[in-house]
């Protein structure tokens, strides 16, 4: 068995505050990583950290970009066990997303607000992207429209293990705070 990791965060950007206000949930952003150090972590995020309106699929780092402005933001790291084939498929999907220049699915968020299913080819928002990856690789299916999956929903995946909860800046594989 291999593992993948999902990071949930909640910064204090205007966009994150709006998401918290709408969803009434603690976490507003999600990222997927192939290693417990989160060195190979990806998400739908801002292309330029100062511009919240231009989102793309890209590699994230916990001490750069928007995260560098909110090092004390609440964070949860979830570990999921996957088989070798699923791990390879996820790695390949991430590689393909990087090559395709996947864009942000702002329309999908609008449709979510009006409670309508919507999916655009090669466009996602953060939790929608992770739900898509998990569904396509048969790791987990939320059994609802992908644009209805919110970051906090990722905590409800059966067999997901919370390995860290606390300020993002304190996350380190040498200093894990197991919560189970």
OpenMM code with the backbone's topology and positions (N, CA, C; nanometers):
from openmm import Vec3, app, unit

residues = "UNK UNK UNK UNK UNK UNK UNK UNK UNK UNK UNK UNK UNK UNK UNK UNK UNK UNK UNK UNK UNK UNK UNK UNK UNK UNK UNK UNK UNK UNK UNK UNK UNK UNK UNK UNK UNK UNK UNK UNK UNK UNK UNK UNK UNK UNK UNK UNK UNK UNK UNK UNK UNK UNK UNK UNK UNK UNK UNK UNK UNK UNK UNK UNK UNK UNK UNK UNK UNK UNK UNK UNK UNK UNK UNK UNK UNK UNK UNK UNK UNK UNK UNK UNK UNK UNK UNK UNK UNK UNK UNK UNK UNK UNK UNK UNK UNK UNK UNK UNK UNK UNK UNK UNK UNK UNK UNK UNK UNK UNK UNK UNK UNK UNK UNK UNK UNK UNK UNK UNK UNK UNK UNK UNK UNK UNK UNK UNK UNK UNK UNK UNK UNK UNK UNK UNK UNK UNK UNK UNK UNK UNK UNK UNK UNK UNK UNK UNK UNK UNK UNK UNK UNK UNK UNK UNK UNK UNK UNK UNK UNK UNK UNK UNK UNK UNK UNK UNK UNK UNK UNK UNK UNK UNK UNK UNK UNK UNK UNK UNK".split()
positions = [
    Vec3(0.0834, -0.1189, 0.0000),
    Vec3(0.0000, 0.0000, 0.0000),
    Vec3(0.0876, 0.1249, 0.0000),
    Vec3(0.0358, 0.2275, -0.0630),
    Vec3(0.1020, 0.3575, -0.0646),
    Vec3(0.0071, 0.4579, 0.0000),
    Vec3(0.0517, 0.5838, 0.0103),
    Vec3(-0.0311, 0.6859, 0.0735),
    Vec3(-0.0338, 0.8125, -0.0098),
    Vec3(-0.1456, 0.8815, 0.0022),
    Vec3(-0.1565, 1.0185, -0.0482),
    Vec3(-0.2026, 1.1038, 0.0696),
    Vec3(-0.1854, 1.2333, 0.0569),
    Vec3(-0.2164, 1.3244, 0.1668),
    Vec3(-0.3026, 1.4386, 0.1147),
    Vec3(-0.3963, 1.4803, 0.1968),
    Vec3(-0.4820, 1.5935, 0.1638),
    Vec3(-0.4639, 1.6968, 0.2740),
    Vec3(-0.4339, 1.8186, 0.2323),
    Vec3(-0.4192, 1.9302, 0.3255),
    Vec3(-0.5423, 2.0181, 0.3154),
    Vec3(-0.6043, 2.0451, 0.4280),
    Vec3(-0.7161, 2.1394, 0.4353),
    Vec3(-0.6681, 2.2605, 0.5135),
    Vec3(-0.6980, 2.3793, 0.4622),
    Vec3(-0.6553, 2.5015, 0.5291),
    Vec3(-0.7673, 2.6043, 0.5268),
    Vec3(-0.7457, 2.7093, 0.6039),
    Vec3(-0.8396, 2.8200, 0.6058),
    Vec3(-0.7628, 2.9481, 0.6370),
    Vec3(-0.7243, 3.0177, 0.5316),
    Vec3(-0.6546, 3.1449, 0.5505),
    Vec3(-0.7567, 3.2535, 0.5831),
    Vec3(-0.7115, 3.3743, 0.5921),
    Vec3(-0.8029, 3.4843, 0.6224),
    Vec3(-0.8162, 3.5799, 0.5036),
    Vec3(-0.8020, 3.5266, 0.3820),
    Vec3(-0.8223, 3.6106, 0.2641),
    Vec3(-0.9704, 3.6446, 0.2518),
    Vec3(-1.0008, 3.7440, 0.1750),
    Vec3(-1.1412, 3.7805, 0.1517),
    Vec3(-1.2162, 3.6639, 0.0904),
    Vec3(-1.1529, 3.5974, -0.0044),
    Vec3(-1.2140, 3.4832, -0.0715),
    Vec3(-1.2425, 3.3710, 0.0288),
    Vec3(-1.1464, 3.3395, 0.1151),
    Vec3(-1.1645, 3.2344, 0.2157),
    Vec3(-1.2737, 3.2718, 0.3158),
    Vec3(-1.2772, 3.3981, 0.3553),
    Vec3(-1.3826, 3.4417, 0.4478),
    Vec3(-1.5202, 3.4272, 0.3834),
    Vec3(-1.5314, 3.4579, 0.2542),
    Vec3(-1.6595, 3.4431, 0.1836),
    Vec3(-1.7013, 3.2964, 0.1783),
    Vec3(-1.6062, 3.2069, 0.1525),
    Vec3(-1.6370, 3.0635, 0.1486),
    Vec3(-1.6837, 3.0159, 0.2860),
    Vec3(-1.6147, 3.0582, 0.3926),
    Vec3(-1.6560, 3.0204, 0.5293),
    Vec3(-1.7961, 3.0723, 0.5603),
    Vec3(-1.8238, 3.1943, 0.5187),
    Vec3(-1.9559, 3.2527, 0.5426),
    Vec3(-2.0647, 3.1726, 0.4720),
    Vec3(-2.0385, 3.1313, 0.3488),
    Vec3(-2.1370, 3.0555, 0.2703),
    Vec3(-2.1529, 2.9125, 0.3222),
    Vec3(-2.0402, 2.8423, 0.3420),
    Vec3(-2.0477, 2.7003, 0.3773),
    Vec3(-2.0719, 2.6754, 0.5258),
    Vec3(-2.0371, 2.7731, 0.6093),
    Vec3(-2.0457, 2.7573, 0.7551),
    Vec3(-1.9518, 2.6452, 0.8028),
    Vec3(-1.8446, 2.6207, 0.7289),
    Vec3(-1.7483, 2.5158, 0.7619),
    Vec3(-1.6116, 2.5793, 0.7864),
    Vec3(-1.5274, 2.5086, 0.8590),
    Vec3(-1.3979, 2.5623, 0.9017),
    Vec3(-1.2953, 2.5754, 0.7900),
    Vec3(-1.2937, 2.4815, 0.6962),
    Vec3(-1.1867, 2.4791, 0.5968),
    Vec3(-1.2351, 2.5271, 0.4609),
    Vec3(-1.1491, 2.6048, 0.3950),
    Vec3(-1.1878, 2.6699, 0.2698),
    Vec3(-1.1008, 2.6312, 0.1512),
    Vec3(-0.9934, 2.5588, 0.1754),
    Vec3(-0.9026, 2.5224, 0.0660),
    Vec3(-0.8507, 2.3813, 0.0884),
    Vec3(-0.8289, 2.3111, -0.0219),
    Vec3(-0.7750, 2.1753, -0.0138),
    Vec3(-0.6682, 2.1548, -0.1191),
    Vec3(-0.5703, 2.0746, -0.0830),
    Vec3(-0.4579, 2.0420, -0.1708),
    Vec3(-0.4306, 1.8934, -0.1579),
    Vec3(-0.3719, 1.8348, -0.2610),
    Vec3(-0.3382, 1.6929, -0.2590),
    Vec3(-0.1872, 1.6780, -0.2723),
    Vec3(-0.1318, 1.5858, -0.1938),
    Vec3(0.0134, 1.5639, -0.1949),
    Vec3(0.0431, 1.4157, -0.2093),
    Vec3(0.1584, 1.3880, -0.2672),
    Vec3(0.2013, 1.2501, -0.2872),
    Vec3(0.2992, 1.2039, -0.1798),
    Vec3(0.3344, 1.2931, -0.0881),
    Vec3(0.4306, 1.2589, 0.0165),
    Vec3(0.3926, 1.3290, 0.1463),
    Vec3(0.4335, 1.2700, 0.2585),
    Vec3(0.3953, 1.3252, 0.3887),
    Vec3(0.4653, 1.4559, 0.4219),
    Vec3(0.5717, 1.4893, 0.3519),
    Vec3(0.6380, 1.6180, 0.3748),
    Vec3(0.5654, 1.7322, 0.3035),
    Vec3(0.4692, 1.6972, 0.2203),
    Vec3(0.3907, 1.7917, 0.1387),
    Vec3(0.4789, 1.8677, 0.0391),
    Vec3(0.5930, 1.8098, 0.0049),
    Vec3(0.6803, 1.8724, -0.0953),
    Vec3(0.6256, 1.8593, -0.2356),
    Vec3(0.5446, 1.7569, -0.2600),
    Vec3(0.4818, 1.7360, -0.3905),
    Vec3(0.3319, 1.7540, -0.3739),
    Vec3(0.2914, 1.8789, -0.3498),
    Vec3(0.1532, 1.9135, -0.3191),
    Vec3(0.0978, 2.0041, -0.4294),
    Vec3(-0.0263, 1.9752, -0.4706),
    Vec3(-0.0859, 2.0458, -0.5837),
    Vec3(-0.2301, 2.0828, -0.5529),
    Vec3(-0.2762, 2.1887, -0.6199),
    Vec3(-0.4144, 2.2300, -0.6037),
    Vec3(-0.4529, 2.3294, -0.7124),
    Vec3(-0.5804, 2.3613, -0.7140),
    Vec3(-0.6296, 2.4745, -0.7914),
    Vec3(-0.6104, 2.5937, -0.6996),
    Vec3(-0.5289, 2.6863, -0.7407),
    Vec3(-0.4950, 2.7989, -0.6541),
    Vec3(-0.4649, 2.9213, -0.7391),
    Vec3(-0.4319, 3.0287, -0.6744),
    Vec3(-0.4011, 3.1531, -0.7451),
    Vec3(-0.2753, 3.1375, -0.8306),
    Vec3(-0.2832, 3.1846, -0.9535),
    Vec3(-0.1642, 3.1847, -1.0377),
    Vec3(-0.0608, 3.2815, -0.9795),
    Vec3(-0.1106, 3.3990, -0.9398),
    Vec3(-0.0275, 3.5000, -0.8742),
    Vec3(-0.0889, 3.5229, -0.7367),
    Vec3(-0.0101, 3.5109, -0.6310),
    Vec3(-0.0675, 3.5101, -0.4976),
    Vec3(-0.1440, 3.6377, -0.4625),
    Vec3(-0.1173, 3.7471, -0.5300),
    Vec3(-0.1900, 3.8714, -0.4998),
    Vec3(-0.3174, 3.8890, -0.5834),
    Vec3(-0.3444, 3.7971, -0.6745),
    Vec3(-0.4621, 3.8073, -0.7616),
    Vec3(-0.5553, 3.6884, -0.7374),
    Vec3(-0.6661, 3.7062, -0.6639),
    Vec3(-0.7555, 3.5945, -0.6338),
    Vec3(-0.8453, 3.5540, -0.7508),
    Vec3(-0.8421, 3.6270, -0.8606),
    Vec3(-0.9348, 3.6003, -0.9702),
    Vec3(-0.8763, 3.5174, -1.0834),
    Vec3(-0.7481, 3.4890, -1.0796),
    Vec3(-0.6844, 3.4094, -1.1829),
    Vec3(-0.6304, 3.2825, -1.1182),
    Vec3(-0.7085, 3.1751, -1.1269),
    Vec3(-0.6709, 3.0499, -1.0636),
    Vec3(-0.6260, 2.9467, -1.1646),
    Vec3(-0.5294, 2.8649, -1.1252),
    Vec3(-0.4754, 2.7594, -1.2103),
    Vec3(-0.4373, 2.6386, -1.1246),
    Vec3(-0.4092, 2.5286, -1.1901),
    Vec3(-0.3552, 2.4118, -1.1229),
    Vec3(-0.2048, 2.4309, -1.1117),
    Vec3(-0.1537, 2.4206, -0.9899),
    Vec3(-0.0085, 2.4350, -0.9747),
    Vec3(0.0387, 2.3729, -0.8443),
    Vec3(0.1694, 2.3594, -0.8369),
    Vec3(0.2331, 2.3085, -0.7162),
    Vec3(0.2252, 2.4158, -0.6084),
    Vec3(0.1942, 2.3727, -0.4860),
    Vec3(0.1882, 2.4644, -0.3730),
    Vec3(0.2972, 2.4288, -0.2723),
    Vec3(0.3374, 2.5285, -0.1958),
    Vec3(0.4330, 2.5076, -0.0880),
    Vec3(0.3774, 2.5732, 0.0370),
    Vec3(0.3937, 2.5069, 0.1506),
    Vec3(0.3294, 2.5567, 0.2732),
    Vec3(0.3938, 2.6828, 0.3282),
    Vec3(0.5054, 2.7240, 0.2713),
    Vec3(0.5691, 2.8471, 0.3203),
    Vec3(0.5837, 2.9534, 0.2112),
    Vec3(0.5081, 2.9375, 0.1023),
    Vec3(0.5159, 3.0341, -0.0076),
    Vec3(0.3753, 3.0752, -0.0523),
    Vec3(0.3684, 3.1777, -0.1363),
    Vec3(0.2399, 3.2223, -0.1883),
    Vec3(0.1489, 3.2730, -0.0776),
    Vec3(0.0198, 3.2459, -0.0913),
    Vec3(-0.0786, 3.2904, 0.0075),
    Vec3(-0.0463, 3.2351, 0.1458),
    Vec3(0.0001, 3.1089, 0.1510),
    Vec3(0.0321, 3.0488, 0.2807),
    Vec3(0.1393, 3.1275, 0.3560),
    Vec3(0.2298, 3.1935, 0.2849),
    Vec3(0.3359, 3.2695, 0.3539),
    Vec3(0.2796, 3.3889, 0.4304),
    Vec3(0.1609, 3.4369, 0.3902),
    Vec3(0.0967, 3.5483, 0.4601),
    Vec3(0.0135, 3.5012, 0.5799),
    Vec3(-0.0182, 3.3715, 0.5825),
    Vec3(-0.1032, 3.3161, 0.6879),
    Vec3(-0.0402, 3.1884, 0.7463),
    Vec3(0.0817, 3.1973, 0.7991),
    Vec3(0.1487, 3.0765, 0.8486),
    Vec3(0.0768, 3.0108, 0.9666),
    Vec3(-0.0008, 3.0878, 1.0395),
    Vec3(-0.0724, 3.0328, 1.1555),
    Vec3(-0.2141, 2.9877, 1.1216),
    Vec3(-0.2482, 2.9813, 0.9926),
    Vec3(-0.3848, 2.9417, 0.9556),
    Vec3(-0.4116, 2.7982, 1.0001),
    Vec3(-0.5368, 2.7688, 1.0368),
    Vec3(-0.5722, 2.6327, 1.0764),
    Vec3(-0.5489, 2.5364, 0.9605),
    Vec3(-0.4968, 2.4189, 0.9929),
    Vec3(-0.4677, 2.3177, 0.8916),
    Vec3(-0.4967, 2.1784, 0.9453),
    Vec3(-0.5344, 2.0909, 0.8547),
    Vec3(-0.5518, 1.9485, 0.8841),
    Vec3(-0.4847, 1.8722, 0.7712),
    Vec3(-0.4083, 1.7702, 0.8061),
    Vec3(-0.3488, 1.6817, 0.7070),
    Vec3(-0.4121, 1.5439, 0.7243),
    Vec3(-0.4650, 1.4927, 0.6140),
    Vec3(-0.5316, 1.3621, 0.6111),
    Vec3(-0.4459, 1.2664, 0.5298),
    Vec3(-0.4331, 1.1457, 0.5793),
    Vec3(-0.3603, 1.0416, 0.5062),
    Vec3(-0.4609, 0.9388, 0.4552),
    Vec3(-0.4476, 0.9013, 0.3275),
    Vec3(-0.5317, 0.7979, 0.2673),
    Vec3(-0.4415, 0.6889, 0.2116),
    Vec3(-0.4755, 0.5650, 0.2410),
    Vec3(-0.4016, 0.4526, 0.1840),
    Vec3(-0.4614, 0.4209, 0.0462),
    Vec3(-0.3730, 0.4022, -0.0496),
    Vec3(-0.4126, 0.3660, -0.1857),
    Vec3(-0.3209, 0.2530, -0.2316),
    Vec3(-0.3665, 0.1783, -0.3320),
    Vec3(-0.2778, 0.0744, -0.3837),
    Vec3(-0.1786, 0.1365, -0.4817),
    Vec3(-0.0804, 0.0598, -0.5228),
    Vec3(0.0266, 0.1114, -0.6098),
    Vec3(-0.0286, 0.1619, -0.7421),
    Vec3(-0.1261, 0.0925, -0.7974),
    Vec3(-0.1855, 0.1348, -0.9248),
    Vec3(-0.2568, 0.2693, -0.9094),
    Vec3(-0.3336, 0.2856, -0.8031),
    Vec3(-0.4021, 0.4130, -0.7785),
    Vec3(-0.3019, 0.5255, -0.7583),
    Vec3(-0.1951, 0.4987, -0.6844),
    Vec3(-0.0921, 0.5996, -0.6611),
    Vec3(-0.0298, 0.6434, -0.7939),
    Vec3(0.0009, 0.5477, -0.8782),
    Vec3(0.0576, 0.5795, -1.0103),
    Vec3(-0.0409, 0.6582, -1.0962),
    Vec3(-0.1698, 0.6208, -1.0909),
    Vec3(-0.2727, 0.6938, -1.1661),
    Vec3(-0.2846, 0.8381, -1.1175),
    Vec3(-0.2798, 0.8577, -0.9864),
    Vec3(-0.2877, 0.9931, -0.9303),
    Vec3(-0.1669, 1.0749, -0.9732),
    Vec3(-0.0497, 1.0143, -0.9661),
    Vec3(0.0732, 1.0816, -1.0100),
    Vec3(0.0620, 1.1221, -1.1580),
    Vec3(0.0101, 1.0308, -1.2402),
    Vec3(-0.0049, 1.0587, -1.3834),
    Vec3(-0.1080, 1.1698, -1.4074),
    Vec3(-0.2174, 1.1684, -1.3318),
    Vec3(-0.3185, 1.2737, -1.3469),
    Vec3(-0.2578, 1.4096, -1.3135),
    Vec3(-0.1805, 1.4157, -1.2076),
    Vec3(-0.1163, 1.5416, -1.1693),
    Vec3(-0.0221, 1.5875, -1.2801),
    Vec3(0.0551, 1.4961, -1.3346),
    Vec3(0.1456, 1.5279, -1.4460),
    Vec3(0.0658, 1.5830, -1.5651),
    Vec3(-0.0448, 1.5143, -1.5976),
    Vec3(-0.1283, 1.5572, -1.7105),
    Vec3(-0.1912, 1.6933, -1.6851),
    Vec3(-0.2385, 1.7166, -1.5623),
    Vec3(-0.2969, 1.8469, -1.5294),
    Vec3(-0.1941, 1.9582, -1.5470),
    Vec3(-0.0717, 1.9327, -1.5070),
    Vec3(0.0347, 2.0318, -1.5247),
    Vec3(0.0565, 2.0644, -1.6725),
    Vec3(0.0547, 1.9636, -1.7559),
    Vec3(0.0779, 1.9835, -1.8996),
    Vec3(-0.0394, 2.0553, -1.9670),
    Vec3(-0.1617, 2.0258, -1.9236),
    Vec3(-0.2809, 2.0821, -1.9874),
    Vec3(-0.3099, 2.2253, -1.9459),
    Vec3(-0.2468, 2.2729, -1.8429),
    Vec3(-0.2758, 2.4075, -1.7914),
    Vec3(-0.4232, 2.4187, -1.7494),
    Vec3(-0.4645, 2.3331, -1.6580),
    Vec3(-0.6008, 2.3326, -1.6048),
    Vec3(-0.6320, 2.4697, -1.5443),
    Vec3(-0.7546, 2.5154, -1.5626),
    Vec3(-0.7943, 2.6469, -1.5125),
    Vec3(-0.8990, 2.6338, -1.4023),
    Vec3(-0.9223, 2.7452, -1.3348),
    Vec3(-1.0156, 2.7505, -1.2223),
    Vec3(-1.1602, 2.7489, -1.2724),
    Vec3(-1.2459, 2.6756, -1.2018),
    Vec3(-1.3864, 2.6603, -1.2394),
    Vec3(-1.4747, 2.7566, -1.1595),
    Vec3(-1.4645, 2.8835, -1.1902),
    Vec3(-1.5454, 2.9834, -1.1209),
    Vec3(-1.6945, 2.9612, -1.1473),
    Vec3(-1.7285, 2.9215, -1.2680),
    Vec3(-1.8688, 2.8945, -1.3011),
    Vec3(-1.9228, 2.7791, -1.2159),
    Vec3(-1.8388, 2.6792, -1.1876),
    Vec3(-1.8799, 2.5669, -1.1036),
    Vec3(-1.9173, 2.6108, -0.9630),
    Vec3(-1.8450, 2.7090, -0.9111),
    Vec3(-1.8784, 2.7636, -0.7785),
    Vec3(-2.0122, 2.8363, -0.7845),
    Vec3(-2.0321, 2.9155, -0.8905),
    Vec3(-2.1598, 2.9855, -0.9055),
    Vec3(-2.2746, 2.8843, -0.9107),
    Vec3(-2.2582, 2.7782, -0.9894),
    Vec3(-2.3633, 2.6765, -0.9988),
    Vec3(-2.3839, 2.6060, -0.8647),
    Vec3(-2.2787, 2.5882, -0.7885),
    Vec3(-2.2923, 2.5278, -0.6561),
    Vec3(-2.3796, 2.6154, -0.5671),
    Vec3(-2.3586, 2.7449, -0.5741),
    Vec3(-2.4369, 2.8382, -0.4932),
    Vec3(-2.5856, 2.8294, -0.5281),
    Vec3(-2.6165, 2.8123, -0.6562),
    Vec3(-2.7580, 2.8016, -0.6957),
    Vec3(-2.8059, 2.6564, -0.6977),
    Vec3(-2.7219, 2.5669, -0.6414),
    Vec3(-2.7562, 2.4256, -0.6217),
    Vec3(-2.7801, 2.3500, -0.7524),
    Vec3(-2.6946, 2.3757, -0.8515),
    Vec3(-2.7029, 2.3045, -0.9791),
    Vec3(-2.5700, 2.2373, -1.0085),
    Vec3(-2.5790, 2.1176, -1.0622),
    Vec3(-2.4590, 2.0448, -1.1013),
    Vec3(-2.3962, 2.1113, -1.2233),
    Vec3(-2.2639, 2.1179, -1.2219),
    Vec3(-2.1926, 2.1760, -1.3356),
    Vec3(-2.0502, 2.1230, -1.3375),
    Vec3(-2.0066, 2.0812, -1.4550),
    Vec3(-1.8667, 2.0424, -1.4716),
    Vec3(-1.8196, 2.0867, -1.6088),
    Vec3(-1.7082, 2.1545, -1.6109),
    Vec3(-1.6469, 2.1983, -1.7359),
    Vec3(-1.5194, 2.1171, -1.7573),
    Vec3(-1.4949, 2.0780, -1.8785),
    Vec3(-1.3726, 2.0026, -1.9092),
    Vec3(-1.2502, 2.0886, -1.8785),
    Vec3(-1.1580, 2.0314, -1.8056),
    Vec3(-1.0308, 2.0961, -1.7726),
    Vec3(-1.0461, 2.2220, -1.6873),
    Vec3(-1.1530, 2.2299, -1.6072),
    Vec3(-1.1721, 2.3396, -1.5126),
    Vec3(-1.2237, 2.2815, -1.3818),
    Vec3(-1.1602, 2.3222, -1.2727),
    Vec3(-1.1963, 2.2729, -1.1402),
    Vec3(-1.1736, 2.3830, -1.0374),
    Vec3(-1.2366, 2.3694, -0.9206),
    Vec3(-1.1914, 2.4431, -0.8032),
    Vec3(-1.1296, 2.3394, -0.7105),
    Vec3(-1.0673, 2.3802, -0.6021),
    Vec3(-0.9777, 2.2918, -0.5259),
    Vec3(-1.0412, 2.1603, -0.4813),
    Vec3(-1.1523, 2.1649, -0.4103),
    Vec3(-1.2120, 2.0409, -0.3605),
    Vec3(-1.2750, 1.9596, -0.4722),
    Vec3(-1.3237, 2.0256, -0.5745),
    Vec3(-1.3788, 1.9561, -0.6910),
    Vec3(-1.2682, 1.8747, -0.7599),
    Vec3(-1.1500, 1.9326, -0.7706),
    Vec3(-1.0364, 1.8635, -0.8320),
    Vec3(-1.0003, 1.7376, -0.7536),
    Vec3(-0.9915, 1.7491, -0.6219),
    Vec3(-0.9552, 1.6325, -0.5413),
    Vec3(-1.0644, 1.5264, -0.5491),
    Vec3(-1.1906, 1.5662, -0.5444),
    Vec3(-1.3005, 1.4705, -0.5577),
    Vec3(-1.2936, 1.3999, -0.6931),
    Vec3(-1.2604, 1.4735, -0.7972),
    Vec3(-1.2466, 1.4160, -0.9311),
    Vec3(-1.1331, 1.3130, -0.9341),
    Vec3(-1.0182, 1.3478, -0.8799),
    Vec3(-0.9039, 1.2557, -0.8771),
    Vec3(-0.9400, 1.1287, -0.8004),
    Vec3(-1.0014, 1.1438, -0.6836),
    Vec3(-1.0367, 1.0278, -0.6020),
    Vec3(-1.1402, 0.9402, -0.6717),
    Vec3(-1.2351, 1.0012, -0.7396),
    Vec3(-1.3380, 0.9243, -0.8109),
    Vec3(-1.2780, 0.8515, -0.9309),
    Vec3(-1.1996, 0.9213, -1.0110),
    Vec3(-1.1431, 0.8624, -1.1325),
    Vec3(-1.0460, 0.7487, -1.1025),
    Vec3(-0.9798, 0.7535, -0.9897),
    Vec3(-0.8844, 0.6484, -0.9531),
    Vec3(-0.9482, 0.5429, -0.8621),
    Vec3(-1.0791, 0.5542, -0.8407),
    Vec3(-1.1577, 0.4601, -0.7600),
    Vec3(-1.1094, 0.4509, -0.6148),
    Vec3(-1.0571, 0.5618, -0.5645),
    Vec3(-1.0208, 0.5685, -0.4230),
    Vec3(-1.1462, 0.5961, -0.3407),
    Vec3(-1.2262, 0.6938, -0.3869),
    Vec3(-1.3493, 0.7267, -0.3160),
    Vec3(-1.4412, 0.8078, -0.4075),
    Vec3(-1.5717, 0.7801, -0.3985),
    Vec3(-1.6733, 0.8534, -0.4745),
    Vec3(-1.7691, 0.9180, -0.3740),
    Vec3(-1.7803, 1.0487, -0.3794),
    Vec3(-1.8678, 1.1200, -0.2864),
    Vec3(-2.0158, 1.1006, -0.3178),
    Vec3(-2.0449, 1.0451, -0.4339),
    Vec3(-2.1818, 1.0182, -0.4769),
    Vec3(-2.2698, 1.1423, -0.4752),
    Vec3(-2.2098, 1.2512, -0.5190),
    Vec3(-2.2830, 1.3752, -0.5403),
    Vec3(-2.2069, 1.4516, -0.6480),
    Vec3(-2.2689, 1.5524, -0.7071),
    Vec3(-2.1965, 1.6275, -0.8107),
    Vec3(-2.0628, 1.6789, -0.7573),
    Vec3(-1.9610, 1.6700, -0.8396),
    Vec3(-1.8274, 1.7094, -0.7958),
    Vec3(-1.8218, 1.8550, -0.7528),
    Vec3(-1.9002, 1.9422, -0.8167),
    Vec3(-1.8968, 2.0830, -0.7769),
    Vec3(-1.9735, 2.1087, -0.6465),
    Vec3(-2.0282, 2.0043, -0.5857),
    Vec3(-2.0920, 2.0160, -0.4544),
    Vec3(-1.9966, 1.9731, -0.3419),
    Vec3(-1.8812, 1.9170, -0.3766),
    Vec3(-1.7859, 1.8716, -0.2757),
    Vec3(-1.7081, 1.9922, -0.2226),
    Vec3(-1.7152, 2.0109, -0.0917),
    Vec3(-1.6478, 2.1216, -0.0242),
    Vec3(-1.5236, 2.0684, 0.0471),
    Vec3(-1.4250, 2.1538, 0.0758),
    Vec3(-1.3048, 2.1048, 0.1437),
    Vec3(-1.3340, 2.0218, 0.2692),
    Vec3(-1.4255, 2.0646, 0.3521),
    Vec3(-1.4552, 1.9900, 0.4757),
    Vec3(-1.5131, 1.8514, 0.4485),
    Vec3(-1.5746, 1.8311, 0.3317),
    Vec3(-1.6268, 1.6986, 0.2959),
    Vec3(-1.5151, 1.5952, 0.2883),
    Vec3(-1.3950, 1.6401, 0.2599),
    Vec3(-1.2825, 1.5475, 0.2478),
    Vec3(-1.2501, 1.4805, 0.3810),
    Vec3(-1.2932, 1.5409, 0.4902),
    Vec3(-1.2741, 1.4804, 0.6228),
    Vec3(-1.3635, 1.3586, 0.6434),
    Vec3(-1.4687, 1.3446, 0.5613),
    Vec3(-1.5642, 1.2351, 0.5798),
    Vec3(-1.5288, 1.1095, 0.5005),
    Vec3(-1.4151, 1.1067, 0.4362),
    Vec3(-1.3753, 0.9884, 0.3598),
    Vec3(-1.3471, 0.8747, 0.4582),
    Vec3(-1.4169, 0.7607, 0.4399),
    Vec3(-1.3907, 0.6475, 0.5300),
    Vec3(-1.2433, 0.6063, 0.5227),
    Vec3(-1.1897, 0.5648, 0.6334),
    Vec3(-1.0505, 0.5202, 0.6445),
    Vec3(-0.9487, 0.6329, 0.6285),
    Vec3(-0.9946, 0.7569, 0.6142),
    Vec3(-0.9005, 0.8697, 0.6117),
    Vec3(-0.8502, 0.8889, 0.7539),
    Vec3(-0.7219, 0.9094, 0.7663),
    Vec3(-0.6620, 0.9257, 0.8983),
    Vec3(-0.6083, 1.0682, 0.9126),
    Vec3(-0.6587, 1.1394, 1.0099),
    Vec3(-0.6067, 1.2733, 1.0380),
    Vec3(-0.4731, 1.2544, 1.1084),
    Vec3(-0.3649, 1.3030, 1.0455),
    Vec3(-0.2321, 1.2862, 1.1058),
    Vec3(-0.1801, 1.4153, 1.1666),
    Vec3(-0.2448, 1.5276, 1.1341),
    Vec3(-0.2031, 1.6550, 1.1933),
    Vec3(-0.3214, 1.7501, 1.1938),
    Vec3(-0.3314, 1.8258, 1.3003),
    Vec3(-0.4288, 1.9342, 1.3087),
    Vec3(-0.3656, 2.0439, 1.3924),
    Vec3(-0.3582, 2.1640, 1.3360),
    Vec3(-0.2971, 2.2752, 1.4067),
    Vec3(-0.2552, 2.3827, 1.3091),
    Vec3(-0.1746, 2.4778, 1.3526),
    Vec3(-0.1288, 2.5844, 1.2630),
    Vec3(-0.0443, 2.5265, 1.1492),
    Vec3(-0.0667, 2.5756, 1.0289),
    Vec3(0.0057, 2.5252, 0.9124),
    Vec3(0.1566, 2.5326, 0.9313),
    Vec3(0.2057, 2.6423, 0.9870),
    Vec3(0.3504, 2.6611, 1.0040),
    Vec3(0.4137, 2.5556, 1.0944),
    Vec3(0.3349, 2.4918, 1.1796),
    Vec3(0.3895, 2.3916, 1.2709),
    Vec3(0.3940, 2.2516, 1.2111),
    Vec3(0.3399, 2.2356, 1.0896),
    Vec3(0.3394, 2.1021, 1.0295),
    Vec3(0.4802, 2.0620, 0.9879),
    Vec3(0.5176, 1.9451, 1.0308),
    Vec3(0.6476, 1.8886, 0.9957),
    Vec3(0.6376, 1.7385, 1.0163),
    Vec3(0.6950, 1.6609, 0.9268),
    Vec3(0.6871, 1.5145, 0.9454),
    Vec3(0.7643, 1.4703, 1.0694),
    Vec3(0.8534, 1.5550, 1.1165),
    Vec3(0.9280, 1.5230, 1.2384),
    Vec3(0.8485, 1.5579, 1.3638),
    Vec3(0.7403, 1.6366, 1.3460),
    Vec3(0.6661, 1.6884, 1.4601),
    Vec3(0.5154, 1.6630, 1.4424),
    Vec3(0.4793, 1.5453, 1.3916),
    Vec3(0.3378, 1.5162, 1.3691),
    Vec3(0.2637, 1.5062, 1.5019),
    Vec3(0.1441, 1.5630, 1.5011),
    Vec3(0.0556, 1.5557, 1.6170),
    Vec3(-0.0606, 1.4658, 1.5782),
    Vec3(-0.0493, 1.3377, 1.6052),
    Vec3(-0.1551, 1.2458, 1.5673),
    Vec3(-0.2784, 1.2742, 1.6516),
    Vec3(-0.3924, 1.2821, 1.5818),
    Vec3(-0.5152, 1.3176, 1.6525),
    Vec3(-0.6056, 1.1983, 1.6756),
    Vec3(-0.5716, 1.0845, 1.6211),
    Vec3(-0.6557, 0.9655, 1.6406),
    Vec3(-0.6153, 0.8901, 1.7649),
] * unit.nanometer
topology = app.Topology()
chain = topology.addChain("A")
for resn in residues:
    res = topology.addResidue(resn, chain)
    for name in ("N", "CA", "C"):
        topology.addAtom(name, app.Element.getBySymbol(name[0]), res)
